[in-house]
Amino acid sequence: MYVGIMHYAAPPVVGGVESVILSHAQCISSAGHSVRIFAGRGETIDARYPVDILPLLDSRHPRVLNTKASLDNGVVPDDFEPLVSQIEHDLDRALTGVDVLIVHNVASLNKNLALTTALFNMSRKAESPRIILWHHDLAWTTPRYQPELYDGYPWDLLRTAWPGVTQVVVSEERRKEFSALTRLSPDAIHVIPAGIDLQSFLALNKQVHTLATQLNLYHAAPLLLTPVRVTKRKNLELAMETLAHLREHLPAAQLVITGPLGAHNPANVEYLKKLTSLRKMIGMEGCIHLMAEHVPDGLETESVAGFFRLADAMILPSREEGFGIPILEAGIAMKPIFCSDLPPLRALAGVWASYFDPDEKPGKIARMIAQTLMESATYNLRIKIRNAFTWEAIYQTRIAPLLNKVN
C-alpha cells in the first residue's frame, strides 16, 4: 500500500502534530508500506519516508497569509479561487499513485483554507486516494479561533462531515465535539490517540532496545532490575524466587539481572549454572533474564543506565555491600528501591527505600513489592502507557486495522 501523510509542515519543524506525523511514518513504513509525506515546510530525515515539499501547503506561505488576513475579517479575497486551483493542480500531480492519504488538521483548522477547499474538491473525485481526515484540533469548538470564523463558504468546510472520507479524532472528548459539530454519528468517527516511542523517549541505545524487544521487556508489568554482577554474595536466588512469587500478584512481572560473571572468582561459572537451573525449576525461564547469558562480557555502560530508565523498580538482595552504587543509580533514576537491610545501603537510601532481611522468605518480599507498586499512581500510569500508548501498540491495534479497512 502507498500511504501519503499530509500537513502544513513536517519534521524537523517542531510541533505536536509534526511529531505524530513522524511516528505515523515510522510505524507505517516499518509495517512494509510505502510512505511519503506531503508538506509545505520540512525536509527528508529518513529515506524510508521522504518529504515532498509543496510550498502552497504551508500555513506561512506569503500567498496563504495574505488570503488568511482577508478571510479572518470575513472577506473571501479575489485571489482565493485561483489559489485553490493552483493547490488542486499541485495535489493532482504529487498524489499520483497514492492509495490512502492521511491528512492532519487541514479539514478542521483555518490555517490554510485554500488547501482545505482544494482537498475537499479532490475528495469528491472518483480517482482520488482514499482520504483519512485526522483531527487533533477543531477551530469551531476552540474559543481562540472564533473571531476568525464566519458562516458560509469556505469556513463551513471545517464543520461539515465530508462525504466519502474517513474521520479520525485523537480522544473521546474530540469525538463528542466533532459529532456535535458535524452531526455525524459518533460510531462513524474513529478514536486513535497519540502515543510515545519508548526507545526514543527513554533514550535507549540499540543494545537495550534489541534486548528489550527480543525478551519482551516492553510488556513487563513490572520490570524489576537487579544491576549487579553474577556472584554469590549478591544473593541472586532471592531476587529470582521473589519474582516467581510476585507473578502470583502481578502476572506480567519480569526480572533483569544486568551484570556479567564476577571477574575474580572461577566459582562464578558454577554459580551461573546454579541460577539457570533454579530458573528452570521454578518455571521462570521466560521471565528472569540474566544478561550474562546474552552479553557475556557485560553490557555497555550506557546500557545499564538505559535499563534503569526502562525498569519500574530495583531489587537488591545482597548479603554484603561495602557501599552500594546501585542505590545511587536507582535514586537518580527515581526508581522504587527494595533492598537488603544492610548498614551501607540504609546509610545511602535512608527512609526512601523498602528493606528486607537477606534471609527473608521471598513470598513476603513479593507481597511488599506488589503492594507498594499497586498503590503507586506513578507505576500504574507507567504501565497503562506502556501497554496502550506506545506507537507500536497503537499501530497494531488501531492504525493498521483502519488502513486495511479503508484500502
C-alpha positions as CSV (number, residue, x, y, z in Angstrom):
1,M,0.0,0.0,0.0
2,Y,1.2,3.5,-0.9
3,V,0.3,5.8,2.0
4,G,0.6,9.6,1.9
5,I,0.7,11.8,5.0
6,M,-0.2,15.5,4.7
7,H,0.1,18.5,7.0
8,Y,1.1,22.2,6.7
9,A,4.6,21.3,7.9
10,A,6.7,18.2,8.6
11,P,9.8,17.4,10.8
12,P,12.3,18.8,11.6
13,V,9.7,21.6,12.1
14,V,8.9,21.2,15.9
15,G,5.3,20.7,16.9
16,G,2.9,18.2,18.4
17,V,1.3,17.2,15.1
18,E,4.7,17.2,13.3
19,S,5.9,14.6,15.9
20,V,2.8,12.5,15.3
21,I,3.4,12.6,11.6
22,L,6.9,11.3,12.0
23,S,5.7,8.5,14.3
24,H,3.0,7.5,11.8
25,A,5.5,7.4,9.0
26,Q,7.9,5.2,11.0
27,C,5.2,2.8,12.0
28,I,3.5,2.5,8.6
29,S,6.9,2.2,6.9
30,S,8.1,-0.5,9.3
31,A,5.0,-2.5,8.5
32,G,6.1,-2.7,4.9
33,H,4.1,0.0,3.2
34,S,5.4,2.8,1.0
35,V,5.2,6.2,2.7
36,R,5.6,9.7,1.5
37,I,5.0,12.9,3.5
38,F,3.5,16.0,1.7
39,A,4.0,19.3,3.4
40,G,4.7,23.0,2.8
41,R,7.8,23.0,5.0
42,G,10.2,20.4,6.3
43,E,12.8,18.0,4.9
44,T,13.5,14.4,4.5
45,I,15.2,12.9,7.6
46,D,14.8,9.3,6.6
47,A,14.8,7.9,3.1
48,R,12.1,5.4,4.1
49,Y,9.6,8.2,4.2
50,P,10.7,11.1,2.0
51,V,9.1,14.5,2.3
52,D,7.7,16.2,-0.8
53,I,7.6,20.0,-0.4
54,L,4.5,21.6,-1.9
55,P,5.1,25.3,-0.9
56,L,1.4,26.3,-1.0
57,L,0.5,23.7,1.7
58,D,2.5,25.8,4.1
59,S,0.3,27.9,6.6
60,R,3.1,30.5,6.4
61,H,3.4,30.9,2.7
62,P,3.0,34.6,1.8
63,R,0.1,34.0,-0.6
64,V,-1.6,31.9,2.1
65,L,-1.0,34.5,4.8
66,N,-2.4,37.3,2.6
67,T,-5.5,35.3,1.9
68,K,-5.9,34.4,5.5
69,A,-5.7,38.0,6.6
70,S,-8.7,38.8,4.4
71,L,-10.6,35.6,5.4
72,D,-10.1,36.4,9.1
73,N,-12.1,39.6,8.5
74,G,-14.9,37.7,6.9
75,V,-14.0,38.5,3.3
76,V,-13.2,35.9,0.6
77,P,-10.5,37.6,-1.5
78,D,-10.3,37.6,-5.3
79,D,-7.1,35.5,-5.1
80,F,-8.9,32.7,-3.1
81,E,-10.2,30.6,-6.0
82,P,-7.0,30.9,-8.1
83,L,-5.1,29.8,-5.1
84,V,-7.4,26.8,-4.6
85,S,-7.0,25.9,-8.2
86,Q,-3.2,26.1,-8.0
87,I,-3.2,23.9,-4.9
88,E,-5.5,21.4,-6.6
89,H,-3.2,21.2,-9.6
90,D,-0.2,20.6,-7.3
91,L,-2.0,17.9,-5.4
92,D,-3.2,16.1,-8.5
93,R,0.4,15.9,-9.7
94,A,2.0,15.0,-6.4
95,L,-0.5,12.4,-5.3
96,T,-0.3,10.2,-8.3
97,G,-0.3,6.5,-7.2
98,V,-1.1,7.2,-3.6
99,D,-3.7,4.7,-2.3
100,V,-4.5,6.2,1.1
101,L,-3.9,9.8,2.1
102,I,-3.9,10.7,5.9
103,V,-4.5,14.4,6.3
104,H,-3.7,16.0,9.7
105,N,-5.8,19.1,10.9
106,V,-6.3,20.6,7.4
107,A,-10.0,19.8,7.5
108,S,-10.6,21.2,11.0
109,L,-8.3,24.3,11.3
110,N,-8.4,27.6,9.3
111,K,-4.7,27.8,8.9
112,N,-4.9,27.4,5.1
113,L,-8.5,27.4,3.9
114,A,-7.4,27.3,0.3
115,L,-5.8,24.0,1.0
116,T,-8.9,22.8,2.9
117,T,-11.0,23.7,-0.1
118,A,-8.7,22.1,-2.6
119,L,-8.6,18.9,-0.6
120,F,-12.4,18.9,-0.3
121,N,-12.7,19.3,-4.1
122,M,-10.2,16.5,-4.6
123,S,-12.2,14.2,-2.2
124,R,-15.2,14.4,-4.5
125,K,-13.3,12.9,-7.4
126,A,-13.6,9.2,-8.1
127,E,-9.9,8.9,-8.9
128,S,-8.6,10.5,-5.7
129,P,-6.9,8.5,-3.0
130,R,-9.0,7.2,-0.1
131,I,-8.8,10.1,2.4
132,I,-8.5,9.9,6.2
133,L,-9.1,13.2,7.9
134,W,-7.2,13.2,11.2
135,H,-8.4,15.9,13.6
136,H,-6.2,16.9,16.5
137,D,-7.8,20.4,17.0
138,L,-11.2,21.8,16.0
139,A,-11.4,25.5,15.1
140,W,-15.1,25.8,15.5
141,T,-15.1,24.5,19.1
142,T,-12.0,26.4,20.2
143,P,-12.6,29.9,21.6
144,R,-9.3,31.5,20.4
145,Y,-10.3,30.7,16.7
146,Q,-13.9,32.1,17.0
147,P,-13.1,35.7,15.9
148,E,-11.7,34.3,12.6
149,L,-14.7,32.1,11.6
150,Y,-17.8,33.1,9.7
151,D,-21.0,31.3,8.5
152,G,-20.8,30.2,4.9
153,Y,-18.1,29.1,2.4
154,P,-15.2,28.3,3.0
155,W,-15.4,28.4,6.8
156,D,-18.3,25.8,6.9
157,L,-16.0,23.2,5.4
158,L,-14.4,23.0,8.9
159,R,-17.7,21.9,10.4
160,T,-19.0,19.7,7.7
161,A,-18.9,15.9,7.5
162,W,-17.3,15.5,4.1
163,P,-18.9,12.6,2.2
164,G,-16.7,9.6,1.3
165,V,-13.9,10.2,3.7
166,T,-12.9,8.5,7.0
167,Q,-12.9,10.6,10.1
168,V,-10.4,10.2,12.9
169,V,-10.1,12.2,16.2
170,V,-7.5,11.8,18.9
171,S,-9.7,11.5,22.0
172,E,-13.2,10.7,23.2
173,E,-13.7,14.3,24.0
174,R,-12.8,15.3,20.5
175,R,-15.2,12.7,19.2
176,K,-18.1,14.3,21.2
177,E,-17.1,17.7,19.9
178,F,-16.8,16.6,16.3
179,S,-20.1,14.7,16.4
180,A,-22.0,17.7,17.8
181,L,-20.3,20.0,15.3
182,T,-20.9,17.9,12.2
183,R,-24.0,15.9,13.3
184,L,-22.1,12.8,12.3
185,S,-22.8,9.7,14.4
186,P,-20.1,9.0,17.0
187,D,-20.0,5.5,15.6
188,A,-18.7,6.9,12.3
189,I,-15.8,8.7,14.0
190,H,-12.7,6.7,14.9
191,V,-10.7,7.5,18.0
192,I,-6.9,6.9,17.7
193,P,-4.8,8.6,20.4
194,A,-1.3,9.9,20.1
195,G,1.4,7.8,21.5
196,I,5.0,7.6,22.7
197,D,8.1,6.0,21.3
198,L,9.7,4.3,24.3
199,Q,13.1,3.8,22.7
200,S,13.4,7.4,21.7
201,F,11.9,9.0,24.8
202,L,13.8,6.8,27.2
203,A,17.0,7.3,25.1
204,L,17.5,3.5,24.9
205,N,20.6,2.6,22.9
206,K,20.5,-0.1,20.2
207,Q,21.7,-2.8,22.7
208,V,19.0,-2.2,25.2
209,H,16.3,-1.8,22.6
210,T,17.3,-5.1,20.9
211,L,17.3,-7.0,24.1
212,A,14.1,-5.4,25.3
213,T,12.4,-6.4,22.0
214,Q,13.8,-9.9,22.0
215,L,12.9,-10.6,25.6
216,N,9.5,-8.8,25.5
217,L,10.6,-6.4,28.3
218,Y,8.5,-3.6,26.9
219,H,5.4,-5.5,28.1
220,A,6.7,-6.4,31.6
221,A,4.5,-5.2,34.4
222,P,6.5,-4.6,36.4
223,L,10.1,-4.8,35.2
224,L,12.4,-5.4,38.2
225,L,16.1,-4.6,37.8
226,T,19.0,-6.2,39.8
227,P,22.1,-4.2,38.5
228,V,24.9,-6.4,39.8
229,R,27.4,-9.0,38.7
230,V,26.7,-12.7,38.9
231,T,28.5,-13.5,42.2
232,K,27.3,-15.5,45.2
233,R,27.3,-12.6,47.7
234,K,24.7,-10.8,45.6
235,N,22.2,-13.5,46.8
236,L,20.5,-13.6,43.4
237,E,18.5,-16.7,44.2
238,L,16.3,-14.5,46.5
239,A,15.6,-12.0,43.7
240,M,14.6,-14.8,41.4
241,E,12.4,-16.6,43.9
242,T,10.8,-13.3,44.8
243,L,10.0,-12.7,41.1
244,A,8.3,-16.1,40.9
245,H,6.0,-15.2,43.9
246,L,5.5,-11.6,42.6
247,R,3.9,-13.1,39.4
248,E,1.2,-14.5,41.6
249,H,0.1,-10.9,42.2
250,L,1.4,-9.3,39.0
251,P,1.4,-12.0,36.3
252,A,3.4,-9.9,33.8
253,A,6.3,-9.2,36.1
254,Q,9.8,-9.8,34.8
255,L,13.3,-9.5,36.2
256,V,16.6,-8.4,34.6
257,I,19.9,-9.1,36.2
258,T,22.3,-6.9,34.3
259,G,25.9,-8.0,35.2
260,P,28.3,-10.5,33.7
261,L,30.1,-13.1,35.9
262,G,32.1,-11.7,38.7
263,A,35.6,-11.2,37.3
264,H,37.8,-12.6,40.0
265,N,36.3,-15.9,41.2
266,P,36.2,-19.0,38.9
267,A,33.4,-20.4,41.0
268,N,31.0,-17.9,39.5
269,V,30.7,-20.1,36.4
270,E,29.1,-22.8,38.6
271,Y,27.0,-20.1,40.3
272,L,25.5,-19.1,36.9
273,K,24.7,-22.7,36.2
274,K,23.0,-22.9,39.6
275,L,20.9,-19.9,38.8
276,T,19.8,-21.1,35.4
277,S,18.9,-24.5,37.0
278,L,16.9,-22.6,39.6
279,R,15.1,-20.6,37.0
280,K,14.1,-23.7,35.2
281,M,12.9,-25.4,38.4
282,I,10.6,-22.5,39.4
283,G,9.3,-22.2,35.8
284,M,10.6,-18.7,35.2
285,E,12.6,-19.2,32.0
286,G,10.8,-16.6,30.0
287,C,10.6,-14.1,32.9
288,I,14.0,-13.9,34.5
289,H,16.8,-12.7,32.2
290,L,20.4,-13.0,33.1
291,M,22.3,-10.6,30.8
292,A,25.4,-12.8,31.4
293,E,23.8,-15.3,29.0
294,H,23.2,-12.7,26.3
295,V,26.2,-10.4,26.7
296,P,28.9,-12.5,28.5
297,D,31.5,-9.6,28.5
298,G,29.0,-7.2,30.1
299,L,26.6,-4.6,28.9
300,E,27.8,-1.3,27.6
301,T,27.9,1.4,30.3
302,E,25.1,3.3,28.7
303,S,23.0,0.2,28.5
304,V,22.9,-0.2,32.3
305,A,21.5,3.4,32.6
306,G,19.0,2.5,29.8
307,F,17.8,-0.5,31.8
308,F,17.3,1.8,34.8
309,R,15.1,4.1,32.7
310,L,13.1,1.2,31.4
311,A,12.7,-0.6,34.7
312,D,9.9,0.1,37.2
313,A,11.8,-0.8,40.4
314,M,15.1,-2.1,41.7
315,I,15.6,-5.1,43.9
316,L,19.0,-5.6,45.5
317,P,19.1,-8.7,47.7
318,S,22.9,-8.7,48.6
319,R,24.2,-10.4,51.6
320,E,27.1,-7.9,51.9
321,E,27.9,-4.5,50.3
322,G,30.8,-2.1,51.0
323,F,29.0,0.9,49.6
324,G,26.0,0.3,47.2
325,I,26.4,2.1,43.9
326,P,23.1,0.7,42.6
327,I,21.3,2.7,45.4
328,L,22.8,5.9,43.8
329,E,21.8,4.8,40.3
330,A,18.2,3.9,41.3
331,G,17.8,7.1,43.3
332,I,18.9,9.4,40.4
333,A,16.7,7.3,38.1
334,M,13.8,7.9,40.5
335,K,13.0,4.2,40.9
336,P,11.5,2.5,43.9
337,I,14.2,0.6,45.8
338,F,13.7,-2.8,47.5
339,C,16.9,-3.9,49.1
340,S,18.6,-5.9,51.9
341,D,18.7,-4.2,55.3
342,L,22.5,-3.6,55.3
343,P,24.1,-0.7,57.1
344,P,25.8,0.8,53.9
345,L,22.6,0.6,52.0
346,R,20.5,2.1,54.7
347,A,23.0,4.9,55.1
348,L,22.5,5.8,51.5
349,A,18.8,5.2,51.0
350,G,17.5,6.1,54.4
351,V,13.7,6.3,54.6
352,W,13.4,6.3,50.8
353,A,13.9,2.5,50.4
354,S,11.9,-0.6,51.4
355,Y,14.1,-3.0,53.3
356,F,14.1,-6.8,53.9
357,D,16.4,-9.3,55.6
358,P,18.5,-11.1,53.0
359,D,17.2,-14.4,54.5
360,E,13.6,-13.3,54.3
361,K,11.0,-15.5,52.7
362,P,10.6,-14.5,49.0
363,G,6.8,-14.6,49.3
364,K,6.9,-11.9,51.9
365,I,9.2,-9.7,49.8
366,A,6.9,-10.2,46.8
367,R,3.9,-9.1,48.7
368,M,5.7,-5.9,49.9
369,I,6.7,-5.1,46.3
370,A,3.3,-5.8,44.9
371,Q,1.5,-3.7,47.5
372,T,4.0,-0.8,47.0
373,L,3.7,-0.8,43.3
374,M,-0.1,-1.3,43.0
375,E,-0.6,1.6,45.4
376,S,1.7,3.8,43.3
377,A,-0.1,6.2,40.9
378,T,3.2,6.7,39.0
379,Y,3.7,3.0,38.5
380,N,0.1,2.4,37.4
381,L,0.3,5.2,34.9
382,R,3.6,3.9,33.5
383,I,2.1,0.5,32.9
384,K,-1.0,2.0,31.3
385,I,1.1,4.0,28.9
386,R,3.5,1.1,28.2
387,N,0.6,-1.3,27.4
388,A,-1.7,1.0,25.5
389,F,0.0,4.2,24.4
390,T,3.2,3.2,22.7
391,W,3.2,3.8,19.0
392,E,3.8,0.1,18.4
393,A,0.6,-0.8,20.3
394,I,-1.4,2.0,18.7
395,Y,-0.3,1.0,15.2
396,Q,-1.1,-2.7,15.7
397,T,-4.5,-2.2,17.4
398,R,-5.8,1.0,15.8
399,I,-3.9,2.3,12.7
400,A,-3.2,-1.0,10.8
401,P,-6.8,-2.2,11.0
402,L,-8.0,1.2,9.8
403,L,-5.7,1.3,6.9
404,N,-6.8,-2.3,5.9
405,K,-10.4,-1.2,6.2
406,V,-10.0,1.9,4.2
407,N,-7.9,0.3,1.5
